[in-house]
Amino acid sequence: MRSIHGDGGGAFVVGRVPDGEGYLASHSIHTADTCDTWYYQLELDDDGAPARVMRARPETGRILRRTVETHLRRCCDGAAARAGMRLDDVDFFVFHTPTAWFASFAANALGIDPERTTSVYERFANVGPALTPINLHHAAKTGRLREGQTVMIYGPGSVSSAAAVLLRWGDVPLSNPPTGMVYR
């Protein structure tokens, strides 16, 4: 397997919002406990040209299994607590979904109904950092995330940091999906 990633992009326009909308709270942690799991190695590609290839150490799967739920809980519980809320009070959840099973895993780990989240993985696979804004756009564009609702956005970060932010969704103008793409 050469790559498990696709390509994508997402952008936000950040500005003032009416009182009661937008940012409510956040919580971030360092994920140093996952350091030294992934690394890059210079190898020759099929044409003999040098290529930078991402590799995982043999213990990477075990380390990520041990840490991913802890990071998720600490960030989401922390953001909710800072807003004076519980996870049960949050209307919708948007996760970075680098695998087909991550949204279900995260919902189960947090004890929330899987209907309170979304994943576009089955359409786009792992498009790297673009997954989170694409999932957020999908939720809002399909009406699953509506004005006035709270949304918890979580992003894991192996070998760096993980964070969750809690927002109250406002009257947000949204672009259309790419030409030919129909959201369901």
N, C-alpha and C positions, 0 to 999 in steps of 0.2 A: 504494500500500500504506500503510494508516494505521498498522498496528502488527504487529510480528512476535512479540509477547509474549502469553502467556496469564497466568493467575493461579494461584498455588498457595502452599502454605506447608509448612513442616516444623519440627519441634521435637525437641530432645534433652533428656533429663534427665541432668545431669552429676553424677557422684559418685565415691566411692572404688570401686576395683575390686581384685580379688586381684592379688598380685604376678605379673608376667609378662604381664598383660593391659593393654589400653588404650594410652595414648600411648607411642610409642617414640622418635619424632624428628619434626622438621619443618624446613622451609626456605622462606623467603619472600624475595621481591625486589620492588623498586619497578619499575613499568612506565612510567616517565616518557617512555620512547622512543615511547609511543603517545599522549602528550598532544596535544591539539588535533586529534584525529581525529573525535571525536563532539562535538556541541554541541546545545543546545536553542535553539529559536527560538519566539517568540510569533507565532502565526498565528490567523486566524479559521477556525473549523470550518464545516461545511456550513450551520449555522444562524446563522452570523455571530457566534458567541460566541468570546471569546479562548480559545485552547488552546495549551498548551506542547507542541511537537512536537520529537522527537529527529531530528536530521539528521546525515549523514556528509559529510565533505569529499571531494572527488573522489579524493584520494590515500589515503583510509582503507583500502581493500582492499589496496593495495600495501604499506602500512605493516604491516597485520596479517599479511599473508602472510610478510613479512620477519621478524616478531618472535614469532609464536605458537609455533613449534617451539622457538625458543631459550628462551623463558620456560618452556615445559613441561619441557624437558630440564634446565634449571638447577634448577628446583624439585624435580623428582622425583629426579634424581641427587643433589642436595644432601641431601634428607631420607634417602635410602637410605644415603649415605655417613655421615651423622651417627649412624645406627643401626648402623654397621659392616656394612652389607649392600650387595648389588648389586640392580639391578632384577630380575635373574633369580631372586633369592631371595624376591621378593614374590609372594604367592599370588594376589591379586586387586587390580584397579585400579578406582576410581570417579572418573569425570571429570564436570565440569560440561559438559553436552552441549547447547549453544545451537543447534546445527544437526544435521541428520540424519546428517551425515558425521563429526562431531567424534570420536566414540569410535573409529571405524576409523582416522581420521587419527592420533589420539594413540597408539593401539596400534602403528601402523606407525612413527611417529616414535621411539617408545621401543624398538622391536624386540621387542615382546611379542606373544603369540598373542591375537587379538581375542576368543577365548573367555574370556580372563581379565579381561574388562570387561563392562559392560552399558550400555544406554541405554534410557530410556523416552520418548525424543523422539517416536517414531512414535505413541505413545498420547496424549501431552500437549502436544507441540510445545515451544516455549520458554516455560517457566513461570518464567523468571528465576532468582533465587537459590534457589528451591525445588528446582531440578533436582538439585543435589548430594544433599540428604537423600533425595529421592524415589528417585534411582538407588541410593543405599546401602540404603534400605529394600527396594527391589525385589530387589537382590542377596541380601540376608539372608533375606527372606521366601520366595524361590524356592529357597533352599538352595545357591545358587551361592557364597555367602560363608558359611563355617561357623566354629563355635567353634574357636579355636586358630589360625586362619589369620591371616596378615598382610594388611592392606589399605592401599593407597596412595590417598589422596584428594587430588585436584588441582582447584584452582579458578583459572581465568585471571581477570585483572582489567584490562581495557583502561583506560587513563588513571588507574590507581591502584596496585594491587599484585597479585601472583600468589603462590600458596602451595601447598605440598604437605605433608600430614601422614601419617605412617606409624603405624598402630595394629595391635595384636594383638586380634582380635575375640574377645570373651568370650561368656558366656551372657547374651545381650542380649534382654530382653523386647521384643517388637515388637507394635505395634497391627496390626489388620487393615487391608487396603486399604479405600478408600472403598466404601460400599454399591454393589453392582452392578459393581464393578471386579474383574476376574479377572486376576491376574498369570500370565504364562506364561514 
